[in-house]
Amino acid sequence: MEVIVSSKQQQPLVFAYYVTGHGFGHATRVVEVARHLILEGHIVHVVTAAPDFVYTSVIQSPRLFLRKELLDCGAVQCDALTVDRIASLEKYSETAVIPRETILATEVKWLRSIKADLVVSDVVPVACRAAADAGIRSVCCTNFSWDFIYAEYVVDAGSQHRSIVLQIAEDYSHCEFLIRLPGYCPMPAFRDVVDVPLVVRGLHKSRAEVRKELGVEEDAKLVIFNFGGQPAGWKLQEVFLPPGWKCVVCGGSDKEDYPPNFIKLPKDAYTPDVIAASDCMLGKIGYGTFSEAMAYKLPFVFVRRDYFNEEPFLRNMLEHYHGGVEMIRRDLLTGCWQPYLERAISLKPCYDGGVNGGEVAARILQDTALGKNHASDKPCGARRLRDAIVLGYQLQRVNNRIIGIPDWYNLAENKLAGRSSEGSQILREVEDYEILHGDPQGLPDTMAFLKSLADLGARHDSNKDTDEVRENLAAAGLFNWEEEIFVARAPGRLDVMGGIADYSGSLVLQMPIREACHVAVQKNHPAKQKLWKHAQARHHADHEKLTPILEIVSLDSELNNRGPTFDMDLSDFKDGEKPISYEAARKYFAKDPSQKWAAYVAGTILVLMTELGVCFENSISILVSSGVPEGKGVSSSAALEVATMSAIAAAHGLNIAPRDLALLCQKVENHVVGAPCGVMDQMTSACGEANKLLAMVCQPAEVLGVVNIPSHVRFWGIDSGLRHSVGGSDYGSVRIGTYMGRKIIKSTAAGLCKGNNKDDLDKDGIELLNSEASLDYLCNLPPHRYEGVYVDKLPETVSGEEFMKKYDNHEDSVTTIDPKHIYAVKAPTRHPVYENFRVEAFKALLTATTSDGQLSALGELMYQCHYSYGSCGLGSDGTDRLVELVQEMQHSKASKSENGTLYGAKITGGGSGGTVCVIGKNFVGSNEQILEIQRRYHVATGFNPYVFEGSSPGAGEFGYLRIRRRNVTE
């Protein structure tokens, strides 16, 4: 490498460049920016954990100084493709939180010692704070920030790690501005943004030179395998490549023997040259590989990484410029590479943007160090942040500017958002399809779904390769369009009252919402089943042993970072002549978390096999299209399960009552997916009726009927933007605390029966205590008994170890006590006792005489429920803010002058985010107030909340449609 020598005579500036400890991608782009700074005559100190050769192979200059230091940990990976979210947060705490004061003192001292003119961070949070403490300006240069990456992890980990995200965002707020790279994520912690082109390392050798050194002929097909951290025990095999292909392996193990068609690159090889000399790349998407593939127009066959939130934005940009082919993880590991590689070399990547981001960024950094102000003239400096809600994640931002998301990602969101409004304009579904059974009932979303089927069929007829997203191309080839298709519909639900008290036996009142999931199912003889190319590759040698295949396409999967397609042999669900166990199924779907979503769909088949003995001899094609937003606490998973099982049952002539179908779908979620839940979600989706509340108890599952919503009453749901997770640790801890409380109450009652005061009790008193000593559900304990006898016996909190030592277990088969965890007991126990009373009162009030007093009482019950959630630890900033806005509106002078419009609100479902349910008068003024709340929340948080309004029939009331496309030639 030629030594870099600068001819610049100006006084050199000193840059301190901090590089995050996650992966080589950051180091490879930092080296390009640093190279240009050094060419301008400046001094660059790089604080990094990456090997020296990453920098010295490009820069050989006395002006480059490398300091080995790890000040953050990035994302901890279970394997090459899966991030361990909890371990990532714990590792960050260990690396950057616990020693924070020492780190800050050390960095401030070092920055002053080198007389740094500017601190640059990619994208180490504490570097920005250290710069501020040292009195030095700082700039971040990145395409993502760790507050965004970690924010979803906090949902999984619970509130104990929330402070990490807040601290990271506050550290970033000390940064003056952000140099933002293409393929960026939302980064609301930064006040100001300067966009630059792709940062790409340049080429040192020609394609011909590289191929000659590798011993690869010019006309041979060459794939570069850029995949660090390969699975343990997995080996590359000669048969993985198509005949005549060669593969160069980056970062391979020195201990492994490679097949003759694989070439191992040295660890210090300059990969941009190899990338440009290849015909396609196979690997996982990171900024370094992504940017160089884009710059050199190299098709990229990628395998998803799970839980790394940077990837969807890079992937969408890659596919926007026709440069990406997704490979299923199973096919990567089994060596079914050929169909993907052949597809890749047929692509024509078309990125035509700039690739000189390193030079542009260096110029901006130089100007900033010399005193130029790239930030706005708004007040600067460190400040407290307030909540910002972006794409369902809770983040923090400064009070200045909302940083948007890339245009190509917005397009997909807008497409989904417009679907429901589109339905009212569709009048031609009967022209496209002959409806042989059922009634669409004029539902706009059903009309829209039928039109989407017609469009897919037309696309299939045209047989043209279009620019449509991959899931639409897969869906167009999914069905035999001349054969019958069965369509089912199941809505999400709004938890009006009852919520988390369901597992304690409380009455719950649930409303099926307008938003619903549609599923289309077709069964075919295996000989007639259309197979995707990768599935064909797996079955090409087995024509005599035709096996039923399951193929699923999930439309709009990219909005939730899912693989859009899934396929499997239905024989995988068999162990000999019997269905496999649910535990084996969970392990089967856990192999590839990016396709774990398929467990909700395919799991319905296994449950029907296991519980009803159904034998599936035909192949099954399933198309899923859901308008129920995920993570909002409105039961998107239940709607998916119920719609799928309803469509499969219809296609196979199974007559399953709605209640029974709901119970079967609960088994899918509890046993196949492995996400314990009550049955109220599935029951509402299956048994609910439009514009009515379904009244039920979930322990044991029993539908008590429907409650008419009076014509003067209306319910809305307002999405807080905080991602709701019923599987999160907060929900589980509250459930454990509830069962602990029940166990303590039972033990106390038993003790009172045997105690010294037994003689003071009459027969009825003894019987009452005996019944409470065997209490099955907390809802059966009246509030006056709770307050009069047991409230003082319950501790506010207890450690798992202390509880088990005294009571052995908590008698809940769904949850497990952590001995080291401190559980709240009193508040979670109190909630279901009073919630059941509130729900019973709410139900009775709905049938009372119409009056403002009636609405005020209903609203007050909802407020009480909301604050009870909060005392359990299941509240959230966003949902609390929405309830406060409802109260502000309710008590405003304008509202009082109109005799009130809104009367109450509460958090819904499992809490810890999600949606708020609002009750009000059913007239125009109420809608105006809901829109005003939406506006105020947007101003306060940067998130424009979705409003759920209206209701629709459950799956049982809707039934199913049996349709056939009309002959297009008629």
ZAMARGU-4260 file (C-alpha; in steps of 0.2 Angstrom, whole numbers, plus 5000, padded with zeros to 4 digits):
<rodrens>
0) 5000/5000/5000 | 5007/5017/4995 | 5011/5028/5010 | 4999/5043/5011 | 5008/5060/5011
5) 5000/5076/5012 | 5006/5092/5003 | 4995/5103/5014 | 5004/5117/5023 | 4990/5122/5035
10) 4991/5119/5054 | 4985/5101/5056 | 4968/5098/5065 | 4967/5084/5077 | 4952/5073/5076
15) 4947/5060/5089 | 4937/5046/5080 | 4927/5034/5091 | 4921/5018/5082 | 4908/5006/5090
20) 4913/4989/5094 | 4900/4980/5083 | 4907/4972/5067 | 4919/4978/5054 | 4906/4988/5044
25) 4909/5004/5055 | 4928/5002/5054 | 4928/5001/5035 | 4918/5017/5033 | 4928/5026/5046
30) 4944/5021/5037 | 4938/5030/5021 | 4933/5046/5031 | 4950/5046/5040 | 4959/5043/5024
35) 4953/5059/5017 | 4956/5069/5033 | 4974/5063/5033 | 4976/5067/5014 | 4971/5085/5020
40) 4985/5085/5032 | 4976/5082/5048 | 4979/5070/5062 | 4967/5056/5066 | 4966/5046/5082
45) 4955/5031/5080 | 4947/5023/5096 | 4943/5006/5090 | 4942/4988/5095 | 4944/4982/5077
50) 4961/4974/5071 | 4974/4986/5065 | 4975/4979/5047 | 4957/4986/5044 | 4965/5003/5045
55) 4984/5000/5040 | 4979/4991/5024 | 4972/5007/5018 | 4981/5020/5027 | 5000/5020/5031
60) 5004/5037/5038 | 5012/5044/5054 | 4996/5055/5056 | 4985/5040/5060 | 4985/5034/5078
65) 4976/5018/5084 | 4970/5017/5102 | 4962/5000/5107 | 4947/5003/5118 | 4930/4996/5119
70) 4917/5009/5125 | 4901/5000/5119 | 4897/4982/5114 | 4885/4984/5100 | 4873/4969/5098
75) 4878/4952/5106 | 4874/4938/5094 | 4868/4920/5099 | 4875/4915/5082 | 4879/4923/5065
80) 4861/4928/5062 | 4853/4930/5078 | 4855/4944/5091 | 4853/4940/5109 | 4842/4955/5115
85) 4844/4953/5133 | 4862/4949/5133 | 4865/4964/5122 | 4857/4976/5135 | 4866/4967/5149
90) 4883/4968/5140 | 4880/4986/5137 | 4877/4989/5155 | 4893/4980/5160 | 4903/4989/5146
95) 4897/5007/5147 | 4885/5010/5161 | 4893/5002/5177 | 4910/5010/5173 | 4902/5026/5166
100) 4910/5038/5178 | 4928/5030/5175 | 4925/5031/5156 | 4920/5049/5156 | 4935/5054/5167
105) 4947/5044/5156 | 4941/5050/5140 | 4940/5069/5145 | 4958/5068/5151 | 4964/5059/5135
110) 4954/5071/5123 | 4963/5086/5132 | 4980/5077/5131 | 4979/5075/5112 | 4972/5093/5111
115) 4957/5087/5100 | 4949/5100/5089 | 4933/5089/5085 | 4926/5072/5092 | 4918/5061/5079
120) 4908/5046/5084 | 4902/5031/5074 | 4892/5029/5084 | 4898/5027/5102 | 4886/5036/5114
125) 4898/5041/5128 | 4910/5049/5116 | 4897/5063/5114 | 4896/5066/5132 | 4914/5065/5135
130) 4917/5078/5122 | 4904/5090/5130 | 4913/5087/5147 | 4930/5091/5139 | 4923/5107/5130
135) 4925/5100/5113 | 4912/5100/5099 | 4906/5083/5093 | 4898/5076/5077 | 4891/5059/5074
140) 4893/5050/5057 | 4881/5035/5055 | 4866/5027/5047 | 4859/5021/5064 | 4860/5025/5082
145) 4860/5013/5097 | 4845/5021/5105 | 4835/5015/5090 | 4843/4998/5090 | 4841/4995/5108
150) 4823/5002/5110 | 4814/4986/5104 | 4826/4975/5115 | 4819/4985/5130 | 4801/4979/5125
155) 4808/4961/5127 | 4818/4964/5143 | 4806/4975/5152 | 4807/4992/5161 | 4823/4987/5170
160) 4834/4991/5155 | 4824/5006/5149 | 4837/5018/5157 | 4850/5012/5145 | 4840/5019/5130
165) 4837/5035/5139 | 4855/5037/5143 | 4861/5033/5126 | 4849/5046/5118 | 4854/5059/5130
170) 4872/5056/5126 | 4869/5058/5108 | 4860/5075/5112 | 4876/5082/5116 | 4882/5080/5098
175) 4881/5095/5087 | 4873/5087/5072 | 4872/5071/5062 | 4881/5066/5046 | 4868/5054/5040
180) 4873/5040/5028 | 4861/5032/5015 | 4850/5017/5021 | 4847/5027/5038 | 4836/5022/5052
185) 4825/5035/5062 | 4837/5044/5074 | 4827/5057/5083 | 4840/5060/5097 | 4849/5071/5085
190) 4844/5089/5082 | 4851/5092/5065 | 4856/5082/5050 | 4868/5083/5035 | 4865/5070/5022
195) 4880/5063/5012 | 4882/5050/4999 | 4887/5032/5002 | 4904/5029/5010 | 4913/5017/5000
200) 4931/5011/5000 | 4939/5013/4983 | 4947/4999/4972 | 4965/4995/4972 | 4965/4982/4958
205) 4956/4978/4942 | 4943/4963/4940 | 4955/4954/4929 | 4970/4956/4941 | 4960/4950/4956
210) 4953/4935/4946 | 4970/4930/4940 | 4977/4931/4958 | 4963/4920/4964 | 4965/4908/4949
215) 4947/4911/4943 | 4944/4911/4924 | 4936/4927/4917 | 4920/4918/4911 | 4918/4908/4927
220) 4904/4913/4939 | 4911/4919/4956 | 4901/4922/4972 | 4909/4930/4987 | 4903/4923/5003
225) 4904/4937/5016 | 4897/4929/5032 | 4907/4930/5048 | 4903/4919/5062 | 4897/4903/5053
230) 4887/4891/5063 | 4896/4879/5074 | 4899/4862/5066 | 4892/4868/5049 | 4904/4865/5034
235) 4904/4872/5016 | 4901/4858/5003 | 4906/4857/4985 | 4887/4853/4980 | 4882/4870/4987
240) 4887/4878/4971 | 4880/4876/4954 | 4892/4867/4941 | 4906/4879/4935 | 4904/4891/4950
245) 4918/4897/4962 | 4916/4904/4979 | 4928/4915/4989 | 4926/4914/5007 | 4929/4930/5018
250) 4933/4927/5037 | 4934/4908/5036 | 4942/4897/5049 | 4960/4892/5047 | 4956/4875/5054
255) 4943/4871/5041 | 4947/4861/5025 | 4938/4869/5010 | 4930/4860/4995 | 4940/4863/4978
260) 4927/4876/4972 | 4929/4886/4987 | 4943/4898/4990 | 4948/4905/5007 | 4953/4923/5007
265) 4967/4929/5019 | 4959/4938/5034 | 4968/4954/5029 | 4962/4953/5011 | 4955/4970/5003
270) 4937/4964/5001 | 4931/4979/4989 | 4943/4972/4975 | 4935/4955/4977 | 4918/4961/4978
275) 4920/4971/4962 | 4928/4955/4954 | 4913/4944/4958 | 4896/4941/4950 | 4886/4941/4966
280) 4888/4941/4985 | 4880/4929/4998 | 4880/4935/5016 | 4871/4945/5029 | 4867/4963/5027
285) 4878/4976/5036 | 4883/4993/5030 | 4900/4989/5023 | 4894/4974/5012 | 4878/4984/5008
290) 4887/5000/5002 | 4900/4991/4992 | 4887/4980/4984 | 4877/4995/4979 | 4892/5005/4973
295) 4899/4991/4962 | 4882/4986/4956 | 4884/4968/4963 | 4868/4958/4966 | 4867/4953/4984
300) 4859/4936/4990 | 4856/4940/5009 | 4850/4930/5024 | 4841/4940/5037 | 4848/4943/5054
305) 4835/4943/5068 | 4832/4957/5080 | 4845/4969/5072 | 4834/4984/5068 | 4846/4992/5055
310) 4844/4978/5043 | 4826/4982/5036 | 4831/5000/5031 | 4847/4993/5021 | 4837/4979/5014
315) 4823/4990/5008 | 4835/5002/4999 | 4845/4987/4992 | 4829/4980/4984 | 4823/4997/4979
320) 4838/4997/4967 | 4835/4979/4961 | 4850/4973/4970 | 4843/4960/4983 | 4838/4942/4983
325) 4833/4935/5000 | 4838/4917/5004 | 4829/4907/5017 | 4840/4902/5032 | 4836/4884/5030
330) 4842/4884/5012 | 4858/4892/5017 | 4862/4878/5029 | 4856/4864/5018 | 4866/4871/5003
335) 4851/4874/4992 | 4860/4889/4984 | 4857/4887/4966 | 4840/4895/4963 | 4845/4910/4973
340) 4862/4912/4964 | 4854/4910/4947 | 4841/4923/4951 | 4854/4935/4957 | 4864/4935/4941
345) 4849/4939/4932 | 4846/4956/4941 | 4852/4973/4935 | 4856/4983/4951 | 4853/5001/4946
350) 4860/5012/4960 | 4866/5028/4953 | 4869/5039/4968 | 4885/5046/4974 | 4899/5035/4982
355) 4910/5048/4988 | 4903/5050/5005 | 4920/5048/5014 | 4927/5063/5005 | 4911/5073/5008
360) 4910/5068/5026 | 4929/5073/5029 | 4926/5090/5021 | 4911/5093/5033 | 4921/5087/5048
365) 4936/5099/5043 | 4925/5114/5041 | 4916/5110/5058 | 4933/5109/5067 | 4938/5125/5059
370) 4923/5134/5066 | 4909/5132/5053 | 4892/5130/5060 | 4882/5116/5052 | 4869/5115/5065
375) 4853/5126/5066 | 4853/5142/5076 | 4842/5134/5089 | 4848/5133/5106 | 4861/5119/5108
380) 4870/5109/5121 | 4864/5095/5132 | 4846/5095/5137 | 4833/5083/5144 | 4824/5073/5131
385) 4806/5069/5130 | 4798/5054/5123 | 4797/5052/5104 | 4788/5037/5096 | 4795/5030/5080
390) 4789/5015/5071 | 4781/5007/5087 | 4797/5009/5097 | 4799/5020/5112 | 4814/5032/5109
395) 4820/5049/5116 | 4823/5065/5106 | 4828/5083/5108 | 4814/5096/5107 | 4818/5102/5090
400) 4817/5092/5074 | 4809/5075/5070 | 4820/5065/5059 | 4810/5055/5046 | 4813/5038/5039
405) 4819/5034/5021 | 4807/5038/5006 | 4807/5020/5001 | 4801/5014/5018 | 4788/5027/5018
410) 4781/5021/5002 | 4777/5004/5010 | 4769/5011/5025 | 4758/5023/5015 | 4753/5008/5004
415) 4747/4999/5019 | 4738/5014/5027 | 4728/5017/5011 | 4721/4999/5010 | 4706/5002/5021
420) 4700/5018/5013 | 4702/5010/4996 | 4689/4997/4999 | 4674/5009/4998 | 4679/5012/4979
425) 4679/4994/4974 | 4663/4989/4965 | 4670/4975/4953 | 4674/4960/4965 | 4659/4950/4959
430) 4665/4953/4941 | 4681/4946/4945 | 4675/4931/4955 | 4660/4920/4956 | 4656/4919/4974
435) 4650/4901/4976 | 4647/4902/4995 | 4646/4916/5008 | 4643/4935/5008 | 4656/4948/5009
440) 4643/4958/5018 | 4649/4974/5010 | 4664/4975/5021 | 4676/4987/5013 | 4692/4978/5018
445) 4685/4962/5011 | 4681/4970/4995 | 4698/4976/4994 | 4705/4959/4998 | 4695/4952/4984
450) 4702/4965/4972 | 4719/4961/4978 | 4717/4943/4973 | 4710/4948/4956 | 4726/4959/4954
455) 4737/4945/4959 | 4728/4934/4946 | 4730/4946/4933 | 4748/4948/4937 | 4750/4930/4935
460) 4742/4929/4918 | 4753/4943/4912 | 4768/4933/4916 | 4779/4948/4917 | 4793/4952/4928
465) 4788/4968/4937 | 4795/4980/4950 | 4782/4974/4962 | 4788/4969/4980 | 4794/4951/4981
470) 4779/4945/4991 | 4767/4951/4977 | 4777/4941/4965 | 4777/4926/4976 | 4758/4928/4979
475) 4754/4929/4961 | 4761/4911/4958 | 4754/4904/4974 | 4737/4898/4968 | 4729/4888/4954
480) 4718/4903/4949 | 4705/4892/4940 | 4702/4882/4956 | 4692/4886/4971 | 4699/4897/4985
485) 4692/4899/5002 | 4693/4916/5011 | 4690/4919/5030 | 4690/4935/5039 | 4694/4938/5058
490) 4695/4955/5067 | 4706/4962/5080 | 4699/4967/5097 | 4698/4982/5108 | 4699/4978/5127
495) 4685/4989/5134 | 4686/4982/5151 | 4694/4966/5159 | 4711/4966/5152 | 4724/4957/5162
500) 4711/4951/5175 | 4706/4938/5162 | 4718/4925/5170 | 4711/4928/5187 | 4693/4924/5181
505) 4686/4941/5179 | 4672/4945/5167 | 4679/4954/5152 | 4671/4965/5139 | 4678/4965/5122
510) 4674/4974/5106 | 4679/4967/5089 | 4686/4981/5079 | 4685/4986/5061 | 4702/4981/5056
515) 4704/4963/5052 | 4715/4949/5045 | 4710/4940/5029 | 4717/4923/5024 | 4714/4914/5007
520) 4717/4895/5007 | 4718/4883/4992 | 4721/4864/4993 | 4729/4855/4978 | 4735/4837/4975
525) 4753/4837/4977 | 4756/4833/4958 | 4747/4850/4954 | 4755/4861/4967 | 4765/4875/4961
530) 4782/4876/4969 | 4793/4891/4971 | 4811/4888/4963 | 4820/4885/4980 | 4806/4872/4984
535) 4808/4864/4967 | 4827/4862/4970 | 4823/4853/4986 | 4811/4841/4978 | 4817/4839/4960
540) 4824/4821/4963 | 4808/4815/4971 | 4794/4814/4958 | 4789/4797/4963 | 4787/4802/4981
545) 4775/4817/4980 | 4773/4824/4997 | 4760/4838/5002 | 4768/4855/5003 | 4763/4870/5013
550) 4766/4887/5005 | 4762/4904/5014 | 4764/4922/5008 | 4762/4936/5020 | 4758/4952/5012
555) 4766/4968/5019 | 4778/4957/5029 | 4792/4970/5027 | 4783/4982/5038 | 4786/4970/5052
560) 4803/4964/5047 | 4797/4947/5042 | 4802/4935/5028 | 4787/4937/5016 | 4786/4918/5012
565) 4787/4901/5021 | 4786/4884/5014 | 4788/4866/5022 | 4784/4848/5019 | 4768/4844/5029
570) 4777/4828/5033 | 4788/4838/5044 | 4773/4838/5056 | 4773/4819/5057 | 4783/4808/5068
575) 4779/4791/5060 | 4760/4790/5060 | 4757/4803/5074 | 4759/4822/5074 | 4775/4829/5081
580) 4774/4836/5099 | 4771/4854/5102 | 4788/4856/5109 | 4796/4849/5094 | 4786/4861/5083
585) 4792/4876/5094 | 4810/4870/5091 | 4806/4868/5072 | 4800/4886/5070 | 4813/4893/5082
590) 4827/4888/5069 | 4824/4904/5059 | 4817/4918/5070 | 4814/4929/5054 | 4801/4915/5049
595) 4794/4912/5066 | 4779/4921/5062 | 4774/4906/5051 | 4771/4897/5067 | 4754/4907/5070
600) 4749/4901/5053 | 4756/4883/5050 | 4753/4880/5069 | 4734/4879/5065 | 4737/4864/5054
605) 4747/4855/5068 | 4734/4859/5081 | 4720/4852/5070 | 4730/4836/5067 | 4734/4834/5086
610) 4717/4839/5093 | 4705/4833/5080 | 4715/4820/5071 | 4713/4829/5054 | 4724/4821/5041
615) 4730/4833/5027 | 4734/4823/5011 | 4734/4838/5000 | 4746/4853/4998 | 4740/4869/5005
620) 4743/4887/4999 | 4739/4901/5011 | 4739/4920/5007 | 4738/4931/5023 | 4734/4950/5022
625) 4731/4958/5039 | 4725/4976/5043 | 4727/4973/5061 | 4742/4983/5067 | 4755/4972/5077
630) 4761/4977/5094 | 4747/4989/5098 | 4738/4978/5110 | 4723/4974/5098 | 4726/4955/5096
635) 4734/4954/5079 | 4740/4937/5082 | 4723/4931/5087 | 4715/4938/5072 | 4729/4929/5061
640) 4726/4912/5070 | 4707/4913/5069 | 4706/4918/5051 | 4719/4905/5046 | 4710/4891/5055
645) 4693/4896/5049 | 4699/4896/5031 | 4708/4879/5032 | 4693/4872/5041 | 4681/4878/5027
650) 4693/4872/5013 | 4693/4854/5021 | 4675/4853/5026 | 4677/4854/5044 | 4663/4861/5054
655) 4670/4869/5070 | 4660/4880/5082 | 4667/4897/5085 | 4670/4894/5103 | 4679/4878/5100
660) 4689/4886/5086 | 4694/4900/5098 | 4700/4887/5110 | 4710/4878/5097 | 4718/4894/5091
665) 4723/4898/5109 | 4733/4881/5109 | 4742/4887/5093 | 4748/4903/5103 | 4751/4894/5119
670) 4759/4878/5113 | 4766/4880/5095 | 4771/4898/5096 | 4775/4897/5114 | 4768/4914/5119
675) 4756/4910/5134 | 4740/4920/5133 | 4722/4920/5139 | 4708/4915/5127 | 4699/4932/5127
680) 4708/4938/5111 | 4704/4922/5101 | 4686/4922/5108 | 4682/4939/5103 | 4690/4937/5086
685) 4680/4921/5083 | 4663/4924/5092 | 4662/4943/5093 | 4647/4953/5084 | 4648/4969/5076
690) 4644/4985/5087 | 4642/4974/5102 | 4653/4969/5117 | 4657/4951/5120 | 4655/4947/5138
695) 4665/4932/5144 | 4675/4924/5157 | 4691/4916/5152 | 4695/4905/5167 | 4686/4894/5163
700) 4682/4899/5145 | 4664/4904/5144 | 4655/4916/5133 | 4641/4924/5142 | 4633/4933/5127
705) 4634/4950/5120 | 4630/4967/5127 | 4623/4980/5116 | 4632/4996/5115 | 4619/5010/5117
710) 4617/5021/5102 | 4623/5036/5112 | 4639/5028/5117 | 4655/5026/5107 | 4672/5018/5109
715) 4688/5023/5101 | 4706/5016/5102 | 4721/5027/5101 | 4738/5019/5098 | 4751/5026/5109
720) 4765/5021/5098 | 4773/5011/5111 | 4776/4993/5106 | 4765/4982/5116 | 4772/4965/5121
725) 4761/4953/5131 | 4776/4942/5132 | 4787/4955/5140 | 4794/4952/5157 | 4783/4966/5165
730) 4767/4957/5160 | 4775/4940/5166 | 4780/4948/5183 | 4763/4955/5186 | 4755/4938/5183
735) 4767/4930/5194 | 4764/4943/5208 | 4745/4940/5206 | 4747/4921/5208 | 4758/4924/5223
740) 4745/4935/5231 | 4732/4922/5228 | 4743/4909/5236 | 4746/4920/5251 | 4727/4923/5253
745) 4723/4905/5252 | 4737/4901/5265 | 4730/4915/5277 | 4712/4909/5275 | 4718/4891/5280
750) 4728/4898/5294 | 4713/4907/5301 | 4702/4891/5300 | 4715/4883/5311 | 4719/4897/5322
755) 4716/4902/5340 | 4701/4913/5335 | 4692/4898/5326 | 4680/4897/5341 | 4674/4915/5338
760) 4668/4911/5321 | 4651/4904/5317 | 4647/4891/5305 | 4645/4902/5290 | 4661/4911/5294
765) 4671/4895/5294 | 4663/4890/5278 | 4668/4906/5270 | 4686/4904/5276 | 4686/4887/5269
770) 4680/4892/5252 | 4694/4906/5252 | 4707/4893/5257 | 4703/4884/5241 | 4701/4900/5231
775) 4702/4896/5212 | 4701/4913/5205 | 4704/4930/5213 | 4689/4937/5205 | 4678/4927/5217
780) 4685/4936/5232 | 4673/4952/5235 | 4682/4968/5238 | 4675/4970/5255 | 4683/4953/5260
785) 4700/4958/5252 | 4700/4974/5262 | 4693/4967/5278 | 4703/4951/5280 | 4718/4950/5268
790) 4725/4967/5263 | 4737/4968/5278 | 4743/4951/5275 | 4750/4954/5258 | 4768/4962/5256
795) 4771/4976/5244 | 4785/4966/5236 | 4794/4949/5239 | 4809/4940/5232 | 4806/4924/5222
800) 4818/4915/5234 | 4809/4921/5249 | 4792/4917/5242 | 4796/4899/5237 | 4805/4896/5254
805) 4788/4900/5263 | 4775/4894/5250 | 4784/4882/5239 | 4776/4888/5223 | 4763/4900/5216
810) 4752/4887/5207 | 4753/4894/5190 | 4758/4882/5176 | 4761/4896/5163 | 4775/4906/5172
815) 4791/4902/5182 | 4797/4911/5197 | 4814/4919/5196 | 4822/4917/5214 | 4833/4933/5211
820) 4818/4944/5205 | 4809/4955/5217 | 4790/4954/5213 | 4776/4966/5217 | 4762/4957/5226
825) 4749/4969/5233 | 4745/4979/5218 | 4744/4964/5206 | 4733/4955/5218 | 4722/4970/5221
830) 4719/4973/5203 | 4708/4958/5198 | 4698/4959/5214 | 4692/4976/5210 | 4693/4974/5191
835) 4680/4961/5191 | 4669/4972/5202 | 4672/4986/5190 | 4668/4976/5174 | 4651/4969/5182
840) 4647/4987/5186 | 4651/4993/5169 | 4640/4980/5161 | 4626/4984/5172 | 4628/5003/5168
845) 4627/5000/5149 | 4609/4995/5151 | 4605/5009/5163 | 4594/5024/5159 | 4603/5036/5146
850) 4610/5051/5156 | 4627/5061/5158 | 4628/5052/5174 | 4628/5035/5166 | 4643/5041/5154
855) 4652/5049/5169 | 4651/5033/5179 | 4657/5022/5164 | 4671/5034/5161 | 4676/5034/5180
860) 4677/5015/5180 | 4689/5016/5165 | 4700/5028/5174 | 4701/5018/5189 | 4706/5003/5179
865) 4719/5013/5170 | 4727/5019/5187 | 4726/5001/5193 | 4736/4995/5178 | 4749/5009/5182
870) 4750/5003/5201 | 4754/4985/5194 | 4769/4992/5184 | 4760/4990/5167 | 4758/5008/5163
875) 4768/5018/5150 | 4772/5036/5147 | 4763/5036/5130 | 4747/5028/5137 | 4747/5039/5152
880) 4749/5055/5141 | 4734/5050/5131 | 4723/5047/5146 | 4729/5064/5152 | 4724/5072/5136
885) 4707/5064/5137 | 4705/5071/5154 | 4710/5088/5148 | 4697/5088/5135 | 4684/5081/5146
890) 4686/5095/5159 | 4689/5109/5147 | 4677/5124/5147 | 4672/5120/5129 | 4667/5102/5133
895) 4657/5107/5148 | 4647/5120/5138 | 4642/5105/5127 | 4638/5094/5141 | 4653/5084/5138
900) 4659/5073/5124 | 4673/5061/5131 | 4671/5053/5148 | 4685/5041/5151 | 4700/5031/5145
905) 4711/5017/5150 | 4726/5007/5144 | 4721/4990/5136 | 4726/4972/5134 | 4742/4967/5143
910) 4748/4985/5145 | 4766/4992/5145 | 4762/5002/5129 | 4749/4998/5116 | 4732/5006/5114
915) 4721/5017/5125 | 4702/5014/5124 | 4691/5030/5125 | 4673/5031/5129 | 4662/5046/5124
920) 4646/5052/5116 | 4642/5045/5099 | 4641/5062/5090 | 4652/5073/5079 | 4659/5083/5093
925) 4667/5068/5100 | 4676/5064/5084 | 4683/5081/5083 | 4690/5080/5101 | 4698/5063/5097
930) 4706/5071/5082 | 4712/5085/5093 | 4720/5073/5105 | 4728/5065/5090 | 4735/5081/5085
935) 4741/5086/5102 | 4750/5069/5105 | 4759/5071/5088 | 4765/5088/5094 | 4771/5081/5110
940) 4779/5066/5105 | 4782/5066/5086 | 4771/5051/5083 | 4755/5053/5074 | 4744/5040/5083
945) 4732/5028/5073 | 4714/5029/5079 | 4704/5013/5079 | 4685/5017/5077 | 4671/5006/5072
950) 4667/4988/5073 | 4665/4973/5062 | 4659/4955/5064 | 4669/4941/5071 | 4674/4926/5061
955) 4659/4915/5066 | 4647/4929/5061 | 4656/4932/5044 | 4658/4913/5040 | 4668/4910/5024
960) 4668/4914/5006 | 4671/4900/4993 | 4676/4909/4977 | 4682/4905/4959 | 4689/4917/4947
965) 4678/4920/4932 | 4685/4914/4915 | 4695/4929/4909 | 4692/4925/4891 | 4673/4926/4893
</rodrens>
